[in-house]
């Protein structure tokens, strides 16, 4: 196995598209509120966000391999890990090295922004680093924390963090917009946990599908989708998001069949798979559409 294939597999390259989507939403909230947005700061913020995402993915690869989980999961395009380490166990230390190196990059970029923008950014930064490091070994063993940690990372932490480093201040616009990926990314991970319920239970994880079952979790899945779209509508209603951001509601044409499919096939993973794909599309496209609406509004 080449070093490049090892790297691309362990970082789960196809999943990284979610990060630019959320950072772009932070740009969408920042640009209308300031006369000038630094392109260089935006690029550095994007690098920091991507490195954090790579780090959490690589830590997940390593810890799931060490716990034995990767040997018992039934892999799907959306869950079960990359399969790199079960096939090539001698690369475990390299994957851990990737996780630590990208975590260090994220720390350095965070310190730079802390120096640039001041102490007010510190709570977001510390919570972000904690989430990256603790997600697989600790947060995944606590149902509620496991449910909200992914959305917190890609929503309030990533969107509000991007907005703050570009503007130097917190805003209700960024907070409201951050609720969209908060609900959608929580939903993304929630549905992706369905195929791994039995395997996760055996290694001590305790996520929502394990605790309340897949069928009830599918109802929660539908509610979180609804809350994401209500966040857009509420933002427009209270005049913290522009009316043009309502174009984000357009992905409801994908979300509705995803919700019904999740409920109908909650216990049939093979039939559930296409709806997991729809869910990925909703999570990635909706923040982009809202950001475009904010930028043109």
Backbone bond lengths (Angstrom), bond angles and torsions (degrees), N, CA, C in turn:
res aa  C-N    CA-C-N  psi(-1)  N-CA   C-N-CA  omega(-1)  CA-C   N-CA-C  phi
1 X - - - 1.472 - - 1.525 109.14 -
2 X 1.331 117.11 129.13 1.460 120.57 -178.97 1.520 110.74 -73.25
3 X 1.325 115.15 156.99 1.465 120.44 178.06 1.535 110.69 -60.77
4 X 1.338 116.26 -35.59 1.459 119.65 -179.93 1.519 110.75 -65.43
5 X 1.336 117.06 -45.33 1.460 120.24 179.36 1.520 111.35 -64.70
6 X 1.332 116.50 -36.98 1.466 120.63 175.22 1.516 110.45 -59.65
7 X 1.326 115.79 -47.94 1.460 120.04 -178.12 1.527 111.58 -63.45
8 X 1.335 116.35 -48.68 1.463 120.57 -177.24 1.528 111.54 -64.75
9 X 1.324 116.19 -35.68 1.455 119.00 178.75 1.513 112.32 -70.65
10 X 1.319 116.66 -45.64 1.467 120.15 -175.04 1.523 112.55 -70.38
11 X 1.326 117.93 -26.43 1.464 119.42 179.31 1.525 111.49 -89.48
12 X 1.343 116.95 -5.71 1.467 122.33 179.92 1.527 110.37 54.83
13 X 1.318 114.58 63.12 1.462 122.61 -172.93 1.532 114.37 -49.60
14 X 1.344 120.24 -45.58 1.471 118.68 -177.30 1.522 113.92 -59.84
15 X 1.347 117.19 -26.94 1.462 120.79 -177.50 1.528 112.60 -79.36
16 X 1.336 116.88 -16.10 1.460 119.90 -176.09 1.522 112.87 -70.08
17 X 1.327 118.24 -12.30 1.469 120.62 179.45 1.520 111.63 -62.55
18 X 1.314 116.79 -22.29 1.467 120.28 179.43 1.525 111.56 -64.53
19 X 1.323 117.63 -33.84 1.465 120.96 -176.10 1.527 112.97 -65.10
20 X 1.342 120.27 -51.55 1.473 118.98 176.97 1.521 113.12 -58.23
21 X 1.326 116.81 -32.68 1.463 120.36 177.96 1.524 110.89 -60.12
22 X 1.329 116.91 -45.44 1.466 120.86 -177.62 1.524 111.76 -74.92
23 X 1.316 117.29 -38.19 1.467 120.38 176.90 1.526 110.17 -64.82
24 X 1.322 116.70 -38.04 1.464 121.39 177.13 1.524 110.89 -62.43
25 X 1.322 116.62 -36.03 1.463 119.92 175.99 1.527 110.52 -64.29
26 X 1.339 117.59 -38.48 1.460 120.63 175.24 1.510 111.95 -62.52
27 X 1.328 116.77 -38.11 1.469 120.76 173.97 1.525 110.32 -63.54
28 X 1.333 116.39 -39.59 1.461 120.66 -179.95 1.519 113.26 -61.84
29 X 1.327 117.41 -35.27 1.466 119.54 177.77 1.522 111.56 -80.58
30 X 1.333 116.97 -28.37 1.463 120.21 -176.38 1.522 112.78 -77.04
31 X 1.316 117.37 -43.27 1.458 121.04 -170.29 1.529 113.86 -60.65
32 X 1.341 119.67 -41.90 1.470 118.04 179.68 1.527 114.22 -67.79
33 X 1.338 117.46 -17.50 1.464 119.61 -174.24 1.520 113.51 -100.61
34 X 1.308 117.98 0.66 1.459 120.54 179.64 1.518 109.89 -141.19
35 X 1.311 116.19 150.96 1.457 119.96 -176.85 1.527 112.30 -77.08
36 X 1.306 116.10 -23.36 1.470 118.98 -177.65 1.513 109.97 -143.67
37 X 1.321 116.14 129.55 1.458 121.96 174.17 1.518 107.82 -115.12
38 X 1.316 115.90 126.73 1.458 121.52 -178.63 1.530 110.37 -74.72
39 X 1.319 116.65 119.88 1.459 120.94 177.38 1.523 110.78 -62.74
40 X 1.323 116.48 -38.12 1.467 119.27 -178.97 1.531 110.87 -65.20
41 X 1.340 117.95 -40.50 1.461 120.61 177.48 1.526 110.77 -64.36
42 X 1.323 116.24 -39.69 1.457 120.07 178.38 1.534 110.43 -61.97
43 X 1.316 116.99 -43.19 1.465 120.84 -179.37 1.531 110.45 -64.97
44 X 1.330 116.64 -42.49 1.468 119.66 178.67 1.532 110.02 -64.50
45 X 1.334 116.95 -40.77 1.461 120.42 177.36 1.529 110.84 -61.25
46 X 1.322 116.18 -40.79 1.463 120.49 178.68 1.526 110.63 -64.61
47 X 1.329 117.08 -42.56 1.469 120.69 178.47 1.531 109.82 -61.43
48 X 1.334 116.63 -43.98 1.452 119.96 179.15 1.516 112.45 -62.35
49 X 1.341 116.90 -40.70 1.458 120.84 179.73 1.527 111.20 -67.61
50 X 1.328 116.32 -42.73 1.468 120.09 179.40 1.528 110.42 -65.37
51 X 1.316 117.24 -41.06 1.468 119.47 -179.95 1.533 110.68 -65.18
52 X 1.338 117.37 -35.35 1.465 120.41 176.35 1.529 110.39 -65.52
53 X 1.333 116.30 -41.66 1.466 120.46 179.27 1.526 110.62 -65.55
54 X 1.329 116.83 -43.37 1.459 120.16 176.73 1.530 110.59 -59.69
55 X 1.326 116.04 -42.47 1.455 120.39 -178.02 1.521 111.97 -61.90
56 X 1.326 117.05 -47.06 1.464 119.02 -178.66 1.524 110.74 -66.52
57 X 1.339 116.92 -34.89 1.465 119.96 177.04 1.527 111.41 -65.73
58 X 1.336 116.38 -44.74 1.469 120.28 -178.16 1.530 111.31 -69.46
59 X 1.326 117.22 -39.18 1.473 119.39 173.74 1.530 110.37 -59.61
60 X 1.336 115.90 -42.03 1.457 120.27 179.34 1.525 111.24 -62.06
61 X 1.345 115.88 -43.18 1.463 120.28 176.71 1.532 110.55 -58.32
62 X 1.316 116.36 -46.81 1.465 120.81 -176.26 1.528 111.67 -66.84
63 X 1.325 117.26 -50.81 1.459 120.09 -176.04 1.528 112.25 -68.24
64 X 1.337 117.38 -34.77 1.466 119.20 177.47 1.526 111.30 -68.88
65 X 1.326 116.56 -31.70 1.459 120.15 174.70 1.529 110.68 -69.44
66 X 1.341 117.39 -46.84 1.459 121.20 -177.26 1.530 111.92 -65.66
67 X 1.330 117.49 -31.92 1.467 120.50 179.95 1.523 112.29 -78.77
68 X 1.331 116.66 -14.45 1.457 120.76 -176.87 1.509 113.81 91.57
69 X 1.333 116.61 -2.86 1.468 120.00 -176.97 1.523 112.21 -60.12
70 X 1.326 116.59 -40.94 1.464 120.32 -176.08 1.526 113.10 -62.43
71 X 1.333 116.93 -19.56 1.455 120.22 -179.07 1.534 111.98 -86.28
72 X 1.336 116.76 -8.36 1.469 119.67 -176.03 1.520 113.33 -118.62
73 X 1.323 118.19 -9.25 1.458 120.31 -179.31 1.525 110.93 -80.67
74 X 1.328 114.57 150.28 1.462 120.74 172.32 1.521 106.99 -98.20
75 X 1.330 115.98 106.81 1.456 121.04 -171.56 1.518 112.20 -67.19
76 X 1.342 115.94 138.19 1.464 123.10 171.44 1.533 106.68 -124.42
77 X 1.332 118.11 171.62 1.466 118.80 176.50 1.528 113.38 -61.98
78 X 1.338 117.20 -14.05 1.462 120.93 -172.90 1.521 113.35 -120.64
79 X 1.311 118.58 -3.04 1.460 120.78 -176.12 1.525 109.93 -154.57
80 X 1.333 114.56 169.52 1.456 119.94 174.75 1.511 115.51 89.91
81 X 1.340 117.79 5.41 1.456 120.95 179.30 1.515 112.88 79.94
82 X 1.323 115.45 179.37 1.465 120.65 -176.23 1.519 112.88 -85.39
83 X 1.331 117.12 -22.46 1.461 120.78 -176.02 1.514 113.96 83.88
84 X 1.330 117.50 2.64 1.464 120.92 -177.68 1.527 111.57 -62.60
85 X 1.325 117.59 -50.97 1.467 119.67 -173.65 1.526 113.82 -75.17
86 X 1.329 120.84 -37.83 1.469 117.65 173.65 1.528 112.81 -58.21
87 X 1.339 116.18 -34.19 1.466 119.76 178.97 1.523 112.60 -81.35
88 X 1.344 116.67 -27.23 1.469 121.28 -176.89 1.534 109.28 -137.69
89 X 1.322 118.34 69.02 1.473 121.40 -174.03 1.521 114.75 -60.39
90 X 1.334 117.31 -23.32 1.466 119.90 -178.56 1.530 111.96 -70.84
91 X 1.333 117.79 -6.65 1.464 120.88 178.37 1.540 112.80 -94.00
92 X 1.322 116.92 7.60 1.471 119.81 -174.68 1.526 111.84 -57.95
93 X 1.336 116.90 -43.56 1.471 119.74 -178.27 1.531 110.96 -65.56
94 X 1.325 117.06 -35.02 1.468 119.52 178.43 1.520 111.24 -66.34
95 X 1.347 116.91 -39.52 1.463 120.52 178.83 1.530 110.02 -65.95
96 X 1.324 116.58 -41.55 1.467 119.90 175.52 1.525 109.88 -61.88
97 X 1.323 117.06 -37.89 1.462 120.61 177.38 1.514 112.28 -63.18
98 X 1.339 116.94 -39.65 1.468 121.08 176.23 1.526 110.16 -61.53
99 X 1.331 115.61 -44.29 1.466 120.19 179.86 1.530 111.03 -60.87
100 X 1.323 116.86 -45.87 1.470 121.07 -177.77 1.525 111.48 -69.28
101 X 1.341 116.69 -39.58 1.465 120.09 -178.83 1.526 111.38 -65.31
102 X 1.323 116.93 -44.24 1.472 119.31 -179.99 1.527 111.04 -71.86
103 X 1.336 116.80 -29.92 1.463 119.60 173.76 1.530 109.59 -63.91
104 X 1.331 116.67 -40.86 1.469 121.08 178.81 1.528 110.98 -65.46
105 X 1.324 117.09 -39.62 1.472 120.61 176.76 1.521 110.16 -60.68
106 X 1.328 116.02 -44.15 1.465 120.28 178.24 1.524 110.91 -60.43
107 X 1.331 116.99 -42.08 1.472 121.14 178.71 1.527 111.49 -61.34
108 X 1.318 116.38 -45.06 1.468 120.54 -178.61 1.527 110.25 -63.10
109 X 1.316 116.70 -44.70 1.467 120.02 179.05 1.519 110.15 -64.78
110 X 1.327 116.91 -38.95 1.462 119.99 176.74 1.515 112.46 -61.82
111 X 1.325 116.86 -42.24 1.468 120.60 177.74 1.530 111.41 -63.77
112 X 1.328 115.85 -37.85 1.471 119.55 177.67 1.524 110.51 -62.06
113 X 1.320 117.33 -45.49 1.463 120.03 -179.57 1.530 111.03 -70.04
114 X 1.324 117.03 -32.05 1.464 120.25 176.44 1.528 110.11 -64.38
115 X 1.314 116.56 -41.83 1.465 121.47 175.90 1.530 110.81 -63.74
116 X 1.326 116.32 -39.64 1.457 121.48 -175.05 1.522 112.25 -75.13
117 X 1.341 116.40 -42.46 1.467 120.55 -170.80 1.522 114.82 -108.12
118 X 1.318 118.08 -13.29 1.456 119.07 174.66 1.515 114.15 101.91
119 X 1.317 114.15 176.68 1.457 123.82 -170.36 1.518 112.80 -65.75
120 X 1.327 118.36 -21.02 1.470 120.75 -178.02 1.516 112.14 -62.37
121 X 1.324 117.49 -21.20 1.469 121.07 179.94 1.522 111.87 -82.44
122 X 1.322 117.58 -13.69 1.462 121.59 -172.53 1.530 113.83 -59.15
123 X 1.353 120.38 -44.93 1.472 118.86 -179.22 1.525 113.16 -58.40
124 X 1.324 117.07 -42.66 1.467 119.60 178.04 1.525 110.64 -62.98
125 X 1.324 116.31 -43.36 1.461 120.32 -177.98 1.511 112.81 -63.65
126 X 1.326 116.90 -46.97 1.457 120.43 -179.23 1.521 111.77 -64.69
127 X 1.335 116.11 -41.69 1.461 119.19 179.15 1.527 110.83 -65.80
128 X 1.335 116.25 -36.94 1.455 119.93 177.92 1.519 111.97 -63.86
129 X 1.323 117.60 -46.03 1.457 120.97 179.56 1.525 111.62 -64.91
130 X 1.313 115.77 -39.65 1.470 119.53 177.21 1.523 110.83 -61.63
131 X 1.327 117.01 -43.09 1.463 121.15 -178.94 1.521 110.97 -62.63
132 X 1.326 117.24 -42.88 1.472 121.32 179.33 1.531 110.54 -60.84
133 X 1.325 116.12 -48.06 1.463 120.40 -173.98 1.526 112.98 -75.84
134 X 1.322 117.25 -31.80 1.464 120.36 -170.40 1.522 114.17 -100.69
135 X 1.330 118.21 -7.55 1.461 119.01 -171.29 1.529 112.49 -57.76
136 X 1.325 117.62 -57.79 1.464 119.52 -175.61 1.525 113.11 -72.84
137 X 1.340 120.14 -47.83 1.467 118.51 -175.49 1.523 114.99 -75.43
138 X 1.337 118.76 -20.78 1.468 118.76 -174.23 1.524 113.30 -131.09
139 X 1.324 117.76 -54.38 1.467 120.09 -174.78 1.519 112.16 -61.61
140 X 1.337 117.77 -34.30 1.463 121.18 -178.46 1.527 112.92 -67.54
141 X 1.322 117.09 -8.93 1.460 121.10 179.28 1.531 112.55 -98.24
142 X 1.324 116.44 3.08 1.465 121.80 179.95 1.529 108.39 -125.22
143 X 1.331 118.42 112.12 1.468 121.59 -168.61 1.521 114.98 -52.20
144 X 1.332 118.07 -51.07 1.460 119.82 -175.73 1.522 110.80 -68.71
145 X 1.327 116.61 -43.01 1.469 119.89 179.65 1.525 110.68 -65.27
146 X 1.313 116.73 -38.89 1.460 120.90 177.56 1.529 110.91 -63.80
147 X 1.337 116.18 -33.26 1.457 120.24 179.29 1.520 112.20 -69.82
148 X 1.342 117.59 -43.75 1.467 119.96 -170.87 1.527 114.15 -95.74
149 X 1.332 117.94 -16.61 1.468 119.45 -176.25 1.527 113.49 -61.97
150 X 1.335 119.81 -44.19 1.476 118.28 -179.77 1.521 112.60 -61.36
151 X 1.332 116.44 -45.23 1.460 119.94 179.79 1.516 112.69 -66.48
152 X 1.341 116.48 -35.06 1.462 119.51 177.19 1.526 110.14 -63.96
153 X 1.333 116.28 -39.72 1.454 119.84 -179.84 1.517 113.55 -65.81
154 X 1.324 116.35 -45.12 1.462 120.24 -177.11 1.525 112.84 -89.27
155 X 1.330 117.14 -16.01 1.454 120.47 -179.87 1.519 111.92 -97.09
156 X 1.333 118.64 -97.84 1.471 120.28 -177.64 1.519 114.30 -53.74
157 X 1.332 118.35 -42.73 1.464 118.76 -176.46 1.524 111.82 -70.23
158 X 1.314 117.67 -46.27 1.463 119.90 -174.95 1.527 111.99 -80.16
159 X 1.320 117.47 -46.24 1.470 120.54 -177.64 1.522 110.66 -70.14
160 X 1.326 116.86 -51.20 1.463 119.66 179.68 1.522 111.24 -67.00
161 X 1.339 117.07 -35.06 1.456 119.44 177.28 1.516 112.18 -63.23
162 X 1.336 116.65 -44.16 1.466 120.36 177.48 1.518 111.00 -62.03
163 X 1.320 115.96 -46.72 1.462 120.80 179.58 1.529 110.49 -59.11
164 X 1.335 116.71 -42.21 1.466 120.34 -176.68 1.525 111.47 -67.04
165 X 1.342 117.75 -44.36 1.467 118.25 -177.69 1.529 111.39 -69.14
166 X 1.338 117.15 -21.15 1.464 119.88 178.41 1.526 112.60 -87.69
167 X 1.341 117.02 -28.07 1.466 120.17 -174.96 1.519 113.32 -113.22
168 X 1.329 117.47 -24.06 1.456 120.98 -177.88 1.512 113.94 83.15
169 X 1.338 117.97 11.66 1.460 120.51 -178.57 1.527 109.49 -153.28
170 X 1.329 115.28 157.20 1.463 120.68 173.24 1.521 108.95 -84.75
171 X 1.323 116.04 154.32 1.463 119.86 179.68 1.527 110.44 -144.76
172 X 1.326 114.79 153.11 1.465 119.80 175.92 1.519 111.00 -67.50
173 X 1.317 115.89 -30.07 1.461 119.74 177.85 1.524 110.47 -61.99
174 X 1.326 117.40 -47.41 1.462 121.38 179.86 1.523 111.08 -65.69
175 X 1.334 116.76 -40.97 1.459 119.62 179.32 1.523 110.74 -62.17
176 X 1.328 116.48 -47.71 1.463 119.91 -178.55 1.524 111.08 -63.58
177 X 1.325 116.20 -44.69 1.464 119.64 178.66 1.520 111.09 -62.61
178 X 1.325 117.06 -34.24 1.468 120.15 -177.83 1.523 112.02 -67.09
179 X 1.330 117.50 -21.33 1.462 120.28 178.53 1.529 111.64 -67.40
180 X 1.330 116.28 -24.27 1.469 119.84 -178.96 1.519 110.42 -65.32
181 X 1.348 119.99 -58.00 1.468 118.29 175.19 1.522 113.25 -68.00
182 X 1.338 118.02 -23.36 1.464 119.00 175.75 1.520 110.09 -57.12
183 X 1.319 117.00 -52.03 1.462 120.01 -179.04 1.529 111.60 -71.94
184 X 1.326 117.01 -40.46 1.462 119.93 -175.67 1.524 112.68 -69.30
185 X 1.321 117.45 -40.78 1.465 119.57 -178.68 1.527 110.62 -74.56
186 X 1.333 117.45 -35.93 1.459 118.49 171.62 1.527 110.17 -57.01
187 X 1.326 115.58 -42.49 1.454 120.81 178.07 1.524 112.00 -65.05
188 X 1.323 115.91 -38.41 1.461 120.77 179.91 1.523 110.86 -58.99
189 X 1.326 115.91 -49.53 1.463 119.73 179.89 1.521 111.66 -70.83
190 X 1.336 117.11 -34.10 1.463 120.53 179.55 1.523 110.62 -60.11
191 X 1.322 117.55 -50.67 1.465 120.48 -178.31 1.525 110.78 -68.50
192 X 1.328 117.45 -34.95 1.464 120.47 179.53 1.523 112.71 -68.94
193 X 1.331 116.69 -13.62 1.463 120.12 177.04 1.528 112.47 -82.75
194 X 1.318 117.94 -14.68 1.462 121.09 -176.44 1.534 112.73 -57.43
195 X 1.357 119.43 -46.73 1.466 118.24 -177.28 1.526 114.08 -66.64
196 X 1.343 117.30 -21.19 1.469 120.64 -171.14 1.525 113.63 -103.90
197 X 1.327 117.80 14.25 1.464 120.19 -173.13 1.529 111.85 -55.71
198 X 1.317 117.61 -51.03 1.465 120.19 -176.16 1.525 111.40 -66.26
199 X 1.328 116.71 -43.34 1.462 120.53 179.88 1.523 111.13 -65.93
200 X 1.329 117.35 -42.73 1.462 120.98 178.90 1.522 111.44 -61.72
201 X 1.319 116.31 -39.93 1.464 120.20 -179.33 1.521 110.81 -62.23
202 X 1.318 117.18 -38.49 1.464 121.16 -176.90 1.523 113.08 -66.80
203 X 1.339 118.06 -26.09 1.475 119.66 -179.28 1.524 111.89 -101.50
204 X 1.322 117.63 11.60 1.461 120.93 172.47 1.508 116.21 93.38
205 X 1.332 117.72 5.92 1.460 118.51 175.70 1.520 109.72 -71.86
206 X 1.324 114.84 158.06 1.460 118.74 -177.37 1.521 108.85 -146.28
207 X 1.322 115.53 66.44 1.460 119.58 179.69 1.528 110.93 -88.46
208 X 1.314 116.06 178.02 1.461 121.06 -173.90 1.533 112.81 -60.80
209 X 1.342 120.22 -46.69 1.468 118.47 178.49 1.527 113.58 -59.61
210 X 1.330 117.63 -30.74 1.464 120.34 176.57 1.524 110.45 -70.16
211 X 1.333 116.59 -40.94 1.462 121.32 -173.38 1.530 111.99 -75.60
212 X 1.339 117.61 -44.82 1.473 119.12 -174.16 1.520 112.72 -112.86
213 X 1.323 117.73 -3.40 1.452 120.64 178.80 1.519 112.34 92.12
214 X 1.314 115.52 160.47 1.463 120.24 -177.18 1.526 112.04 -67.98
215 X 1.335 117.39 -40.59 1.470 119.55 -175.75 1.526 111.37 -62.32
216 X 1.307 117.36 -49.03 1.461 120.01 178.65 1.524 110.61 -66.96
217 X 1.314 116.96 -35.17 1.461 119.96 177.31 1.520 111.14 -63.36
218 X 1.327 117.67 -32.41 1.461 120.31 178.38 1.521 111.54 -66.83
219 X 1.329 116.92 -30.59 1.472 120.18 174.97 1.525 109.41 -68.83
220 X 1.325 116.64 -44.30 1.472 120.70 175.45 1.527 110.04 -59.61
221 X 1.321 116.98 -39.82 1.458 121.76 177.39 1.529 110.74 -55.48
222 X 1.316 116.71 -46.96 1.467 120.55 178.87 1.514 112.63 -63.88
223 X 1.328 116.93 -37.41 1.466 120.48 179.55 1.527 111.05 -66.82
224 X 1.330 117.06 -40.36 1.460 119.84 179.41 1.524 111.41 -65.64
225 X 1.324 117.05 -36.99 1.465 119.80 173.82 1.526 110.21 -59.90
226 X 1.323 115.68 -45.52 1.461 120.18 179.16 1.522 111.10 -60.08
227 X 1.327 117.54 -43.53 1.463 120.91 -179.38 1.530 111.47 -62.76
228 X 1.327 117.35 -34.32 1.462 120.17 178.43 1.525 110.44 -62.55
229 X 1.324 116.48 -45.16 1.466 119.83 -179.05 1.530 111.57 -72.81
230 X 1.331 116.76 -33.01 1.463 119.63 174.77 1.522 111.17 -65.05
231 X 1.336 117.50 -31.21 1.464 121.22 177.64 1.523 110.68 -63.11
232 X 1.332 116.33 -40.26 1.467 120.26 177.09 1.520 110.13 -63.98
233 X 1.331 115.37 -50.03 1.465 120.10 -177.97 1.525 111.26 -61.79
234 X 1.342 117.01 -41.76 1.468 120.40 -179.59 1.518 110.53 -66.13
235 X 1.328 117.02 -39.20 1.460 120.03 178.38 1.509 112.41 -60.81
236 X 1.317 116.29 -40.62 1.471 120.42 177.76 1.525 110.17 -70.24
237 X 1.324 116.61 -42.53 1.468 120.89 -178.14 1.528 111.12 -60.74
238 X 1.325 116.41 -41.35 1.468 120.53 -178.34 1.533 112.28 -91.04
239 X 1.319 116.31 8.93 1.463 123.10 171.98 1.527 113.44 63.94
240 X 1.336 116.56 31.02 1.458 119.20 173.22 1.533 110.89 -103.08
241 X 1.319 117.02 -13.00 1.452 123.43 171.28 1.523 107.59 -123.78
242 X 1.324 116.80 145.22 1.461 119.76 -179.30 1.525 110.48 -71.19
243 X 1.301 115.78 154.86 1.458 121.16 179.90 1.516 112.64 -58.75
244 X 1.333 116.64 -31.67 1.462 119.59 -179.47 1.529 112.85 -67.86
245 X 1.334 117.15 -16.38 1.464 119.05 177.89 1.525 111.76 -69.92
246 X 1.329 116.56 -10.06 1.465 120.28 176.72 1.526 112.22 -63.59
247 X 1.328 117.60 -12.84 1.459 118.47 176.16 1.529 111.07 -62.01
248 X 1.330 116.19 -19.45 1.459 119.62 175.26 1.517 112.95 -62.24
249 X 1.329 116.62 -22.25 1.467 120.18 178.49 1.522 111.67 -68.79
250 X 1.327 116.24 -14.20 1.453 119.76 -177.38 1.518 114.07 -61.84
251 X 1.333 117.05 -25.75 1.464 118.85 -179.46 1.526 112.44 -75.02
252 X 1.334 116.43 -1.24 1.470 119.26 174.97 1.528 111.38 -59.78
253 X 1.335 116.57 -25.41 1.474 119.20 178.28 1.531 111.04 -66.00
254 X 1.330 117.07 -21.40 1.462 121.46 174.07 1.526 111.07 -94.64
255 X 1.329 115.93 -35.17 1.460 120.73 -175.47 1.529 112.13 -68.32
256 X 1.325 116.60 -38.48 1.472 119.14 -178.62 1.528 112.17 -61.71
257 X 1.335 118.81 -52.30 1.473 116.66 176.69 1.528 112.76 -63.58
258 X 1.331 118.07 -30.47 1.466 120.10 176.94 1.524 110.59 -63.64
259 X 1.333 116.51 -41.81 1.461 120.75 -179.77 1.522 111.63 -66.76
260 X 1.328 116.53 -46.34 1.461 119.77 179.74 1.531 110.94 -66.63
261 X 1.342 115.88 -39.31 1.465 119.51 178.34 1.514 112.15 -65.23
262 X 1.339 117.01 -38.97 1.463 120.74 178.81 1.520 111.19 -62.59
263 X 1.327 115.75 -39.80 1.468 119.13 179.53 1.529 111.21 -70.70
264 X 1.325 115.68 -44.29 1.463 119.77 -175.42 1.526 111.96 -68.39
265 X 1.344 116.43 -38.65 1.463 119.89 -174.03 1.527 112.44 -113.83
266 X 1.320 116.16 29.93 1.472 120.10 -178.74 1.528 112.18 -56.85
267 X 1.312 116.95 -31.87 1.466 120.67 -177.46 1.528 112.31 -103.71
268 X 1.320 117.32 5.09 1.465 121.61 -178.60 1.526 108.02 -122.69
269 X 1.321 116.44 89.50 1.460 121.18 -169.52 1.529 112.09 -64.12
270 X 1.316 117.66 -36.75 1.463 119.27 -179.98 1.521 111.32 -62.48
271 X 1.312 117.24 -42.02 1.463 120.59 178.47 1.526 112.00 -77.60
272 X 1.308 116.57 -20.92 1.457 120.63 178.83 1.526 111.79 -74.18
273 X 1.314 117.78 -27.68 1.464 122.63 -171.21 1.535 114.52 -51.84
274 X 1.341 120.65 -45.55 1.475 119.05 179.13 1.529 113.00 -60.77
275 X 1.320 116.57 -32.41 1.468 119.94 -179.36 1.525 111.06 -76.58
276 X 1.321 116.40 -27.12 1.462 120.05 171.12 1.529 109.54 -64.36
277 X 1.326 116.74 -37.69 1.463 120.61 176.38 1.515 112.01 -64.57
278 X 1.341 116.90 -42.23 1.465 120.36 176.43 1.522 110.51 -60.56
279 X 1.325 115.77 -39.13 1.463 120.37 -179.38 1.524 111.36 -63.75
280 X 1.328 117.28 -39.58 1.464 121.10 176.45 1.531 109.74 -60.95
281 X 1.329 116.51 -44.82 1.465 120.58 -179.62 1.525 111.00 -61.17
282 X 1.312 117.53 -41.67 1.468 121.48 179.27 1.527 110.40 -62.56
283 X 1.334 116.34 -45.00 1.468 120.77 -177.26 1.517 112.43 -64.96
284 X 1.322 117.51 -33.11 1.464 121.37 -177.43 1.524 111.49 -86.01
285 X 1.321 117.13 -43.48 1.466 121.04 -171.48 1.527 112.55 -78.13
286 X 1.326 117.90 -37.43 1.468 120.18 -175.11 1.530 112.96 -58.98
287 X 1.344 120.02 -49.65 1.476 118.55 177.27 1.527 113.38 -59.69
288 X 1.327 116.88 -35.61 1.468 120.66 178.95 1.523 109.93 -64.13
289 X 1.317 117.17 -45.12 1.466 120.64 -179.85 1.523 111.32 -64.09
290 X 1.323 116.58 -42.27 1.469 119.67 178.03 1.528 109.89 -62.87
291 X 1.332 116.80 -42.67 1.466 120.29 178.44 1.516 111.59 -60.96
292 X 1.326 117.14 -43.37 1.467 120.41 177.57 1.527 110.00 -61.18
293 X 1.332 115.84 -42.42 1.461 119.07 177.18 1.513 113.22 -59.70
294 X 1.327 115.68 -40.43 1.473 119.97 179.35 1.531 111.01 -68.09
295 X 1.323 116.65 -37.39 1.461 120.70 -176.77 1.528 112.14 -72.18
296 X 1.314 117.72 -31.71 1.470 120.71 -178.57 1.515 111.69 -96.61
297 X 1.335 117.44 -12.56 1.457 120.71 -175.34 1.517 113.59 -77.68
